[in-house]
C-alpha cells in the first residue's frame, strides 16, 4: 500500500497563489510517480477562492488529514498554516521532510529494515 504523504506549504500567505498551487501540484505528481499517495490540501483553494472561510476553519479541516499521514512534505515558503500543520505532525510523531528525496530515502530504509 502506498504511504500517505500530506503536502504542507504556503498558499495565500506568501508568494503568488498560482505559483504556490503549481508548486504543490508538481510535488503531488512527483510523489505519485515515486510511489506515494499524496494529499494536496492546496487544491481546496478552488472550493473557496474568495477566501470566505476563515483560516481556523481550514485548520479544522486539514489537521485531521495530517494526523493520518505517514509523513508530511513541507514545501518552502512562509506559511502560518503550514507551520501549524508541521507542529501538529511533530507532536504526533509523524516525520516531516523538506525534499521528496529525503522522504523517499526514509521509506526505502524503513522498508529495507522490515
Protein Blocks (a to p, Z undefined) as FASTA:
>chain_A
ZZdddddddfklgojfklmmmmmmmmmmmmmmnopacddfklmmmmmmnomacfklmmmm
mmmmmmmpcbdcddedddfklmmmmmmmmmnopacdfbfklmmmmmmmmmmmZZ
